[in-house]
Amino acid sequence: MKKQILVAVCSLSLVLAFGACKKKEEKPAMPQTGAPGQGQQLPPGHQGGPQGQPGGPQGQITMPKGQTAIAVPDSVKGKWKAVTIVVEDKAAKKKNEYTINLNSELKIPGSDLKIAVGEYLPDFKMSGLNITSSSNEPNNPAVNVKIFENDKELFKGWLYSKFPAIHPFEHPKYALTLKDGVRK
């Protein structure tokens, strides 16, 4: 009986020692506007790596280095005049909708936030560093925005109507989401 206990204790000690000697793997830091991690779904047409291939560890998408280029197709140009943005005041549990013209700014009433709306793509598609719209139908609506608080830029990126959790604007008091585009 003592021999069995001694063997069990020695075996357990070896297992613990082996586990303690293994180098702890560090998870890579996720960039603030980087690709989604595991468990998040990419919007249709949102491809991250070169030629749209997944490439990072543990299912992360590797973004190519360089400047992104936005190309609004002729079939989309001039067909949309504005977007509707929903602003949620988390503390007051109140939501307001604002229609903002494309390529314009709006100071959000009752806050220190200002939103600058850029291009609207009704069928967002990204391949490598190229961003465009696959069609003029709102299959995957997205709007390029910059969000400022007291003239300090807090966010620069895309808001997705159907995938609001992809690269969301994060703020302790406010949440902003794209509701839809407004046709001319």
N, C-alpha and C positions, 0 to 999 in steps of 0.2 A: 504494500500500500504506500509506504514512504517513497519507494522507488518510482511509482507512478506519479506521485505528486511532484517529486523532484524533476522528472522528465517533462511534465506539463509546465512547471515554472521555467525550466531552461528553454523550452520551445517558445513560450510566450515572450521571454526575454529576447530571444533571437529575432522574433517577428518585430517586436518594438524597436530593437536596435536597428534592424534593416530599414524600417519605416522612418526612423529619425535621421538616417544618413542620406536618404533621398533628397535631392535638391528640390526645393519648393519652386513650382512653376509659377511665374508671375503672369497674370493676364495683362495683355496690352491695354493701355489707356485708350478709351474711345474718344475721338475728337468730338467737339461740341456739335459741329454740323456734319459729322462723318456719317458713315453708313450705319444702318440699323444692326443691332446685335441679334443673337439667337431669339427665336420666338416672334420676331416681328416680320411682317409680310411686306415685301416691296410692292409699290403700286405697279400696275401693268405698265410696261415700257420703261421702268426705272431700273436701269442696269448699271452696275457699279464699276466693274473692273475693265481692263482693256478688252476690247471686243465684247464687253458685257459679261465677262466671265467672273464668277465668284472666285476670290483668291486669298482671302485672309484666313487666319486661324479660327477654328471653332465656328465656321459658317459666316464669318464677317465678310463684307464686301470690300475689296481693295479699290480705292479711288485712284485713278491716274493723276499724276502731278501736272499742274499747268492751269491755265485760265479756261473756264467754261465759256462756250460760245452759244448764245441763244439765237436761233433762227426761226422767225415767225413765218410760216408758209403763206404764200399769196392767198390761199383758200381761207385763211384765218384773218389776215390783215384787214382792218376796217370793219369787221363783222361784229365786234364786241366793243361796247363803250365803257363798261364799268364792271365792278364786282361787288357782291354783298358780303361783308365781313361781320361775323358775330363776335361781339366783345362781351366776355363774361367777367363781372366783378365777383370774384370768388368769396370775398368777405360778406358782401351784401346778398349773395346768391341771386344776382340779377343779370339778365342778358339783354343786350340791345343790338339791333342790326343797323349797320351803316352801309349805304351805297356810295362807293368811292369811284370816281372816274379813273380810268387807266392813265398811267403816267402823271398822277397828281398826288397831293398829300391831304391828310385830314388830321387835325388835332382832335383826339377823343375827348368829348365833353366830360368835365368832372374829373379829369386825370392829368397826369404830366406826360402822357403817351402821345406820340405822333406816328402815324403810319404813312409811309411813302409806297404807293402802289406802282409797280412796273408793268411788265408784260403778263398777259393772261394767255394760257395755253389750254384750250378745252380738252385736248387729248394728249396730255403730257407724255413725252417719250425722251429718255436719256440714254445715249450710247457713248460710253467713254466720257469725253468732255463736251459732246455736242448735245444740246437740248433743243427740242422742237415739239411740234404737235403732229400726231399721225393723221388727224382729220379735223374738221370743224365741228364735230359732234362732241358733246360734253361726256365722253366716256371716262376720262380721267382728269378732271379739271384741276388746275394748279395756277397759282399766281405768285409772281416774284415780288417780294416785299422787303422793305427795310423798316425796322421799328426802333424808334428813339424814345428815350425818357430824359426830359430836361436837356435835349439836344445831344445826348450821348447815345451812340448807336448800340442797341442791345441785341439786335437780331438782323441777320441778312440771309435770306434764303427763300424757300418755297413753302407755301401753305397748300395742302392738298385737301380737296373737298371730301373725297371718299376715303382717304387715309390720313386723318388728322394727327395720328400718333407718329407718323413718319416725320422726323426732324421738327418737332413742334416748337413754337415759341414758348419758352418757359419763364414764368414770372411769378413771384410769390402772391401777387394780388390779382393779376389779370390773365385771362386766357383768350387768345384770338384764333378763330378758325374761319376758313373760307366756306361760305354757304353755297354760292354759285356765281356764275358769270351773267352779265346783263347784255343781251343782244341789242344792236342798233335798230 
